[in-house]
Amino acid sequence: PLLGMAEGARPTPDLSSNLEKSVRTPLRSGDSGVECPRQIINHDFNQELDYSVWAAGEGAIVSHDDVAGTMVVTNINKSWQGPRLDFTKYTQDCPLIEGAKYLITLRIKVDKEGFDGQMTPCEETNGWNECLRLTRKIMFSDKNDRYYSERVNKGFVGKYGEWFTFSTAWTYGADDLGDTVIGNIFALESTEPGTTV
């Protein structure tokens, strides 16, 4: 049911019946021979936040509340100022695998002062600019970067002040990998100005 909120064909992640064991069983990178974890990143934000990988669009402020176990983005004035995950450093020794499915799951809450419990614009319109979207940016040395987006659909966002889960699976093709790739970023976009995420 979590994957049903993504647009397009519904992915079917290959999760074993013994997920605990499969998460602990490392993969071996073909090029470097390094043992690589099956989970690239698993931030529950109950511990120290790695600010080298988490950011927000220019002007937004990222803070960490370890008691609540959350990362908070405030001072959002533009739709592109949501949280960003630059996971490039995690893929330097453990490169992404062509054709493998990577499951991305986010727990999100959008707050707007004085609007708790009211419908978000996404729930009312289901519009491209009103609904949050997760964008993948692959940066290349020749500056011909690629962008792919998956949008949260109406019916899954809920109301201001309510938590919801967004999950989607991504696959990297041969054109998305290689020596000319200099960065990999996921960004939550279409954030509403004046909100806290």
C-alpha positions as CSV (number, residue, x, y, z in Angstrom):
1,P,0.0,0.0,0.0
2,L,2.9,2.4,0.6
3,L,4.1,2.1,-3.0
4,G,0.6,2.8,-4.3
5,M,1.1,6.6,-3.8
6,A,3.8,6.8,-6.5
7,E,2.9,7.7,-10.1
8,G,3.5,5.3,-12.9
9,A,4.0,1.6,-12.9
10,R,4.0,0.1,-9.4
11,P,7.4,-1.4,-8.4
12,T,7.7,-4.7,-6.6
13,P,10.8,-4.5,-4.5
14,D,12.7,-7.8,-4.1
15,L,12.6,-8.1,-0.3
16,S,13.3,-11.5,1.2
17,S,11.1,-13.0,3.8
18,N,14.1,-12.7,6.2
19,L,14.7,-8.9,5.7
20,E,16.8,-8.7,8.9
21,K,19.3,-11.2,7.5
22,S,19.3,-9.7,4.0
23,V,20.0,-6.2,5.3
24,R,23.0,-7.5,7.3
25,T,24.4,-9.5,4.4
26,P,26.8,-7.2,2.5
27,L,27.1,-7.0,-1.2
28,R,30.5,-6.9,-2.9
29,S,31.3,-4.1,-5.3
30,G,32.6,-5.6,-8.6
31,D,35.0,-2.8,-9.4
32,S,36.5,-2.1,-5.9
33,G,36.0,-5.4,-4.2
34,V,34.7,-3.5,-1.2
35,E,31.9,-5.1,0.9
36,C,28.9,-2.8,0.6
37,P,25.9,-2.7,3.0
38,R,22.5,-3.5,1.5
39,Q,21.1,-0.4,3.1
40,I,22.8,2.7,1.7
41,I,21.3,5.1,4.3
42,N,19.0,4.5,7.1
43,H,18.5,7.7,9.1
44,D,16.0,7.6,11.9
45,F,17.4,10.9,13.2
46,N,17.5,9.6,16.8
47,Q,21.3,9.9,16.6
48,E,23.7,12.6,15.3
49,L,22.7,13.9,12.0
50,D,25.2,13.8,9.1
51,Y,25.0,17.3,7.9
52,S,27.4,16.5,5.1
53,V,24.6,14.7,3.2
54,W,21.5,16.5,4.4
55,A,20.7,20.0,3.2
56,A,17.8,22.1,1.9
57,G,17.3,24.5,-0.9
58,E,19.3,27.8,-0.6
59,G,17.9,29.9,2.2
60,A,16.0,27.1,4.0
61,I,17.3,26.0,7.5
62,V,17.9,22.3,8.4
63,S,17.8,21.4,12.1
64,H,17.9,18.1,14.0
65,D,15.6,17.1,16.9
66,D,17.1,14.0,18.3
67,V,14.5,13.7,21.1
68,A,11.7,13.6,18.5
69,G,13.9,11.7,16.0
70,T,13.2,14.2,13.2
71,M,15.0,16.4,10.8
72,V,13.2,19.7,10.3
73,V,13.4,22.1,7.4
74,T,12.1,25.7,8.1
75,N,12.3,29.1,6.4
76,I,10.8,27.6,3.2
77,N,10.1,30.5,0.8
78,K,10.3,28.7,-2.5
79,S,9.0,25.3,-3.8
80,W,12.5,23.9,-4.3
81,Q,13.7,24.4,-0.7
82,G,12.7,21.0,0.7
83,P,15.1,18.5,2.2
84,R,17.9,17.1,0.1
85,L,20.0,14.0,0.4
86,D,23.4,14.0,-1.3
87,F,24.4,10.4,-1.2
88,T,27.3,10.7,-3.5
89,K,29.9,9.8,-0.8
90,Y,28.1,6.6,0.0
91,T,28.4,5.4,-3.6
92,Q,32.1,6.2,-4.2
93,D,33.4,2.9,-2.8
94,C,30.1,1.1,-3.2
95,P,28.8,2.1,-6.7
96,L,25.1,1.8,-7.6
97,I,24.3,-1.4,-9.4
98,E,22.8,-1.3,-12.9
99,G,19.2,-2.7,-12.9
100,A,19.0,-3.1,-9.1
101,K,15.9,-1.7,-7.4
102,Y,16.5,0.9,-4.7
103,L,13.6,1.4,-2.3
104,I,13.3,5.0,-0.9
105,T,10.9,5.5,2.0
106,L,10.2,8.8,3.7
107,R,8.0,9.7,6.7
108,I,6.9,13.3,6.2
109,K,4.8,15.8,8.0
110,V,4.0,19.3,6.7
111,D,3.1,21.9,9.2
112,K,1.6,25.3,8.6
113,E,0.9,27.7,11.5
114,G,-2.8,27.9,12.1
115,F,-3.7,25.2,9.6
116,D,-3.4,22.0,11.7
117,G,-6.0,19.4,10.6
118,Q,-7.0,21.3,7.5
119,M,-6.6,19.9,4.0
120,T,-3.4,20.6,2.1
121,P,-3.6,22.1,-1.5
122,C,-2.5,18.7,-2.8
123,E,-5.6,17.0,-1.3
124,E,-7.8,19.7,-2.9
125,T,-6.3,19.9,-6.4
126,N,-3.9,17.0,-6.9
127,G,-1.9,19.5,-9.0
128,W,1.7,19.1,-10.1
129,N,2.8,22.2,-8.2
130,E,0.7,21.5,-5.1
131,C,1.8,17.9,-4.4
132,L,5.2,17.0,-3.0
133,R,7.5,15.2,-5.3
134,L,10.8,13.3,-4.8
135,T,13.3,14.2,-7.5
136,R,16.4,12.3,-8.3
137,K,19.2,14.3,-9.8
138,I,22.2,12.6,-11.4
139,M,25.0,15.1,-11.9
140,F,27.5,14.5,-14.8
141,S,30.9,16.1,-15.3
142,D,29.7,17.5,-18.7
143,K,26.9,19.3,-16.8
144,N,24.2,17.4,-18.7
145,D,22.5,16.5,-15.5
146,R,19.4,14.2,-15.5
147,Y,16.2,14.7,-13.4
148,Y,13.5,12.2,-12.6
149,S,10.5,12.8,-10.3
150,E,7.9,10.8,-8.5
151,R,4.9,12.7,-7.2
152,V,2.9,12.1,-4.0
153,N,-0.7,11.6,-5.2
154,K,-3.9,13.0,-3.7
155,G,-5.2,10.7,-1.0
156,F,-1.8,10.0,0.6
157,V,-0.8,13.5,1.9
158,G,-3.5,14.0,4.4
159,K,-3.8,17.2,6.4
160,Y,-1.4,19.7,7.8
161,G,0.2,18.4,10.9
162,E,-0.3,14.7,10.1
163,W,2.4,12.2,9.3
164,F,2.3,10.2,6.1
165,T,4.7,7.8,4.3
166,F,5.9,8.1,0.8
167,S,7.8,5.2,-0.8
168,T,9.0,4.6,-4.3
169,A,11.6,2.3,-6.0
170,W,14.2,3.6,-8.4
171,T,16.4,1.7,-10.9
172,Y,19.6,3.0,-12.4
173,G,20.4,2.2,-16.0
174,A,23.7,2.1,-17.8
175,D,23.3,5.7,-18.8
176,D,22.9,6.8,-15.2
177,L,26.2,5.2,-14.1
178,G,29.8,5.5,-15.0
179,D,32.9,7.6,-14.8
180,T,31.2,10.8,-15.8
181,V,28.8,10.7,-12.9
182,I,29.9,13.2,-10.2
183,G,26.9,13.3,-7.9
184,N,23.6,11.7,-6.9
185,I,21.0,13.7,-5.0
186,F,17.4,13.1,-3.9
187,A,15.4,16.2,-3.2
188,L,11.8,16.7,-1.8
189,E,10.4,19.4,-4.0
190,S,7.2,21.3,-4.4
191,T,7.2,22.3,-0.8
192,E,4.7,25.0,0.0
193,P,6.2,28.4,1.0
194,G,5.5,29.2,4.6
195,T,5.4,25.5,5.7
196,T,7.8,23.5,7.9
197,V,8.6,20.0,6.6
